[in-house]
Amino acid sequence: MEIESVESIPVKLPLETPVSFSNRTIEYRDHAITYVRTTDGIEGVGYSLGYEGAPLIAEAVESLLAPMVVGEDPRDTERLWEEMYEGTVQIGRTGLLLRAISTVDIALWDVKAKAADEPLYKLLGGYADEVPAYASGGYYRDEKGHDALRGEMRRYLDEGHDVVKMKIGRLSVDEEVERVAAVRDEIGDDTTLLLDANGVYPTTTEALRAGRAFEPYDPYFIEEPVMIDRVETMAAVNDGLSYPVATGELEGTRHNFARLVDTGAAGILQPDATVCGGITEWLKIAHYAAAYDIPIAPHYNWNLHSSLVGAIENGLWIEYFYRDMDVKVFDDIVQTPLRPENGTIELPDTPGHGVPLDEDAIENFRY
């Protein structure tokens, strides 16, 4: 079996209305979609969220990475990952190029599982046939007050979730406390509440002031209270709160995650396989974390991450976004999107990672 071709396509999916989190407003979502095709007719697909850079990711795949892997055995995922990483290390190591590597690696694993005629999670270890999912939301929109926020959280409970997440940090601490208090009142004491600040607080002092103000409402974790590169600051916040910091959605390879663990910067890790280097590197991160009893709760991409969490013993939750909330819209190009039932996602039993894409939709949303 050899890789015959590699193609990467950038897509742009518009939102009906702009949506905001603590430090950014989004009007559309873009992704780079990568196909790896083999000489015996197997096609694998990988992807990554572009954050307005999907065309650059797709160009990096086709111009830099494709020449490295065409003609190679797609099952040699470990070797091909190392060659792609080392072959771009002077201009890569993280960010755009690592996302490009991620898309190729995910596609290779899709090919590998299809060639083995196995669902991906079984090929990787088969720890569970279903995984728990939390409902992620609480974003900011014009005219979205406490009543609308309460209604959103009530909907998640009605869907069967017992864990919900909300954005914080766009408003003053006092105003955010009011939002968190409203959500806690709506969901009750038995529902787990997660907070996500998207790195908004500029100093340890401000992050601790905010984090401690939320403590009476019993959050399970606070995600990215400070910018991710300030690991020592993150560690001081993690040490200074009665509940843990979670981070990792924008982190790179296992080395970055080792630093988070070694400095005590997080109690929960959130590696994203479409960001950190693909499935090959994601597994290294998850297994490293298992040695320290650190749970894994990956960021976004539930269609893929469900199978990965179903393959490890330290998986915590999958993050899920309802399409009608108009925040994450990748399902618009997925043939058969995964959807939780009573807060749980059943893993696909088809060969590969189980994320078949809608080719017509991809063409419709192509840049």
C-alpha positions in Angstrom: 0.0 0.0 0.0 1.3 3.4 -1.0 0.1 7.0 -0.7 -0.9 8.1 -4.2 -1.9 11.7 -3.6 -2.6 14.3 -0.9 -5.1 17.1 -1.3 -6.1 19.9 1.1 -9.1 22.1 0.7 -9.9 25.2 2.8 -13.6 25.8 3.6 -15.4 28.8 5.1 -18.6 28.3 7.0 -20.5 31.4 7.8 -22.4 32.0 11.1 -25.9 33.4 11.0 -24.9 36.1 13.5 -21.5 37.1 15.0 -20.6 35.4 18.3 -18.1 36.5 20.9 -16.0 35.1 23.7 -13.9 37.0 26.2 -11.4 38.6 23.7 -12.7 37.9 20.2 -15.7 38.1 17.9 -16.3 35.4 15.2 -18.3 35.8 12.0 -17.4 32.5 10.3 -15.5 29.2 10.9 -12.9 28.0 8.5 -11.3 24.6 8.3 -8.6 22.9 6.2 -9.7 19.5 5.0 -7.0 17.1 3.9 -7.4 13.9 1.9 -4.8 11.1 1.7 -5.5 8.7 -1.1 -3.8 5.3 -1.6 -2.9 3.2 -4.6 -5.5 0.6 -3.6 -8.4 3.0 -3.4 -8.6 3.9 0.3 -9.2 7.5 1.2 -8.5 9.1 4.6 -9.6 12.5 5.7 -8.2 14.9 8.3 -9.0 18.5 9.2 -8.2 21.4 11.5 -9.9 24.7 12.5 -8.2 27.5 10.7 -9.0 30.6 12.7 -8.9 32.6 9.4 -5.8 30.7 8.3 -7.3 27.6 6.6 -5.9 28.5 3.1 -2.4 28.8 4.6 -2.8 25.4 6.3 -4.0 23.8 3.1 -1.1 25.4 1.2 1.4 24.0 3.7 0.0 20.6 3.4 0.2 20.5 -0.4 3.5 22.4 -0.9 5.5 21.1 2.1 4.1 17.9 3.5 2.6 16.1 0.5 6.1 15.6 -1.2 7.3 14.0 2.0 4.6 11.3 2.2 3.5 10.5 -1.4 4.9 7.1 -2.3 5.2 6.1 1.4 3.2 3.4 3.3 0.3 5.2 5.1 0.4 2.7 7.9 3.8 4.0 9.0 2.3 6.8 11.1 5.1 7.0 13.6 7.8 7.4 11.0 5.9 9.7 8.7 5.0 12.0 11.7 8.6 12.3 12.6 9.7 13.0 9.0 7.0 15.7 8.6 7.9 17.3 12.0 11.6 17.2 11.5 11.3 18.3 7.9 9.6 21.5 8.9 11.1 22.1 12.4 13.0 25.3 11.4 9.8 27.0 10.4 7.3 25.0 12.4 7.2 23.2 15.8 3.8 24.6 16.6 1.0 26.7 15.1 0.0 26.7 11.4 2.5 24.0 10.3 1.6 21.7 13.2 -2.0 22.0 12.3 -1.0 21.0 8.7 0.8 18.0 10.1 -2.3 17.2 12.2 -4.6 17.1 9.2 -2.3 14.7 7.4 -1.7 12.5 10.4 -5.4 12.2 11.1 -6.0 11.2 7.5 -3.3 8.6 7.8 -4.9 7.0 10.8 -8.3 7.0 9.0 -6.6 5.1 6.2 -4.9 2.8 8.7 -8.1 1.9 10.4 -10.0 1.4 7.2 -7.2 -0.9 5.9 -7.5 -2.9 9.1 -11.4 -2.9 8.7 -11.6 -1.6 12.3 -13.2 1.4 14.0 -10.5 3.8 15.0 -11.1 3.6 18.8 -10.9 -0.2 18.6 -7.6 -0.1 16.7 -6.2 2.4 19.3 -7.2 0.4 22.4 -11.0 0.1 22.7 -11.4 1.3 26.3 -15.1 2.3 26.0 -17.9 2.1 23.4 -19.5 5.4 24.5 -18.2 8.6 26.0 -19.7 11.3 28.2 -20.2 14.7 26.6 -20.7 18.2 28.1 -22.7 20.9 26.5 -20.5 23.9 25.7 -21.9 27.3 25.2 -22.6 30.5 27.2 -21.1 32.7 24.4 -21.9 36.4 24.2 -24.2 37.9 21.6 -25.8 41.3 21.4 -29.0 41.5 23.5 -28.3 38.1 25.1 -29.1 38.7 28.7 -29.4 36.5 31.8 -32.8 35.1 30.7 -31.4 33.9 27.4 -28.3 32.5 29.1 -30.6 30.6 31.5 -32.7 29.3 28.7 -29.7 28.0 26.9 -28.4 26.1 29.9 -31.9 24.7 30.6 -32.0 23.4 27.1 -28.7 21.5 27.7 -30.2 19.9 30.8 -33.3 19.0 28.9 -31.0 17.2 26.4 -29.7 15.0 29.2 -26.4 16.7 30.0 -25.2 16.8 33.6 -22.1 18.9 32.7 -22.2 22.4 31.0 -19.7 25.0 30.2 -20.0 28.8 29.8 -17.8 31.6 28.6 -16.5 34.2 31.1 -14.2 37.2 31.0 -15.7 39.6 28.4 -17.4 41.8 31.1 -16.3 43.1 34.5 -15.7 40.6 37.3 -18.9 41.7 39.1 -20.9 41.3 35.9 -19.4 37.9 35.3 -20.2 36.8 38.8 -23.9 37.7 38.1 -23.8 35.6 34.9 -22.2 32.6 36.7 -24.7 33.0 39.6 -27.6 33.0 37.2 -26.4 29.8 35.5 -25.8 28.0 38.8 -29.2 29.0 40.0 -30.7 27.6 36.7 -28.8 24.3 36.6 -29.0 23.5 40.3 -26.4 22.1 42.6 -26.1 18.7 41.1 -25.0 19.8 37.6 -21.3 20.3 37.0 -20.3 23.8 35.9 -17.2 24.6 33.8 -15.8 28.1 33.0 -13.8 29.2 30.0 -11.9 32.5 30.1 -9.9 32.1 26.8 -6.8 33.6 28.4 -8.4 37.0 29.1 -6.9 37.9 32.5 -3.5 39.8 32.1 -1.9 39.0 35.5 -1.9 36.5 38.3 -3.6 39.0 40.6 -6.5 39.6 38.2 -7.0 35.9 37.4 -7.0 35.0 41.0 -9.4 37.8 41.9 -11.9 36.6 39.2 -11.4 32.9 40.0 -12.0 33.4 43.7 -15.1 35.4 43.0 -16.5 32.4 41.2 -15.7 29.9 43.9 -19.1 30.2 45.7 -20.7 28.8 42.6 -18.6 25.6 42.7 -17.0 25.5 39.2 -15.3 22.2 38.4 -12.5 24.0 36.4 -11.6 27.3 34.9 -10.2 27.0 31.4 -7.3 29.2 30.3 -7.6 32.0 32.9 -4.4 33.5 31.4 -2.7 33.3 28.0 -1.3 29.9 27.4 2.3 30.9 26.8 2.6 32.3 30.4 2.9 28.9 32.0 4.3 30.0 35.3 1.4 32.5 35.7 -1.0 29.7 34.9 0.7 27.6 37.6 0.3 30.3 40.2 -3.4 30.6 39.4 -3.8 26.8 39.5 -2.1 26.7 42.9 -4.1 29.7 44.2 -7.7 28.4 43.5 -9.7 25.8 45.2 -10.6 24.2 41.8 -8.2 23.3 38.9 -7.1 25.1 35.8 -7.7 23.3 32.5 -5.8 24.1 29.4 -4.2 22.8 26.2 -6.6 23.5 23.3 -3.9 25.6 21.5 -0.8 23.8 22.7 1.6 22.0 20.5 3.5 18.7 21.0 4.0 16.5 24.0 6.9 18.7 25.1 4.6 21.6 25.7 2.2 19.4 27.7 5.1 18.0 29.7 5.9 21.6 30.7 2.3 22.2 31.8 2.5 19.2 34.0 6.0 19.7 35.3 5.2 23.3 36.4 1.8 22.4 37.9 0.0 24.7 35.5 -3.1 22.5 35.0 -5.1 19.8 36.7 -6.9 18.9 33.5 -5.4 18.7 30.0 -7.3 19.6 26.8 -5.2 18.4 23.8 -6.8 18.9 20.4 -5.7 16.3 17.8 -6.2 18.8 15.0 -3.8 21.2 16.7 -1.2 19.2 18.6 0.1 17.1 15.7 -2.6 14.7 15.0 -3.6 11.4 16.5 0.0 10.2 16.8 1.0 13.0 19.1 -2.3 13.2 20.9 -1.9 9.6 22.1 1.6 10.4 23.5 0.1 13.3 25.4 -2.8 11.3 26.8 -0.6 8.4 27.9 1.9 10.8 29.5 -0.9 12.4 31.4 -2.1 9.0 32.5 1.2 8.4 34.3 0.3 11.4 36.6 -3.4 10.6 36.9 -4.3 13.7 34.9 -7.6 13.5 33.0 -8.0 14.4 29.4 -10.9 16.5 28.2 -10.1 17.4 24.6 -11.2 20.6 22.9 -14.0 20.7 20.3 -14.0 18.3 17.3 -16.3 15.7 19.0 -16.6 13.7 15.8 -13.0 12.8 16.0 -12.2 13.1 19.7 -15.0 10.8 20.8 -13.1 7.9 19.2 -9.8 9.0 20.9 -11.3 9.4 24.3 -12.9 6.0 23.8 -9.4 4.5 23.4 -7.8 5.8 26.6 -8.4 5.1 30.3 -8.0 8.7 31.5 -10.6 10.3 29.3 -12.9 12.7 31.1 -15.4 14.3 28.7 -16.0 15.3 25.1 -16.9 18.9 24.4 -20.1 19.2 22.3 -21.7 22.2 20.6 -25.3 22.1 19.4 -25.5 23.2 15.8 -28.6 25.5 16.4 -26.5 27.5 18.8 -24.6 28.7 15.7 -21.2 28.6 17.4 -19.4 25.6 15.9 -20.7 24.7 12.4 -18.4 21.9 11.2 -21.4 19.5 11.2 -22.6 21.3 8.1 -20.0 19.4 6.0 -20.2 16.1 7.9 -22.4 13.3 6.4 -23.4 11.7 9.6 -22.6 13.9 12.6 -22.3 12.4 16.0 -24.9 13.6 18.5 -25.2 12.8 22.2 -28.1 11.0 23.6 -28.8 11.8 27.3 -25.3 13.3 27.5 -23.4 10.4 26.0 -22.0 9.9 22.5 -22.0 6.3 21.2 -18.9 5.6 19.2 -19.2 4.8 15.4 -18.6 1.1 14.6 -17.6 1.7 11.0 -14.0 1.3 9.8 -11.9 4.5 10.2 -12.6 7.4 12.4 -16.2 7.6 11.4 -16.3 11.2 10.2 -17.4 10.9 6.5 -17.7 14.4 4.9 -20.3 15.7 2.5 -18.4 16.4 -0.7 -21.1 18.6 -2.1 -21.1 20.7 1.0 -17.3 21.1 0.9 -17.5 22.4 -2.6 -20.3 24.8 -1.6 -18.2 26.2 1.2 -14.8 26.1 -0.5 -12.8 29.3 -0.2 
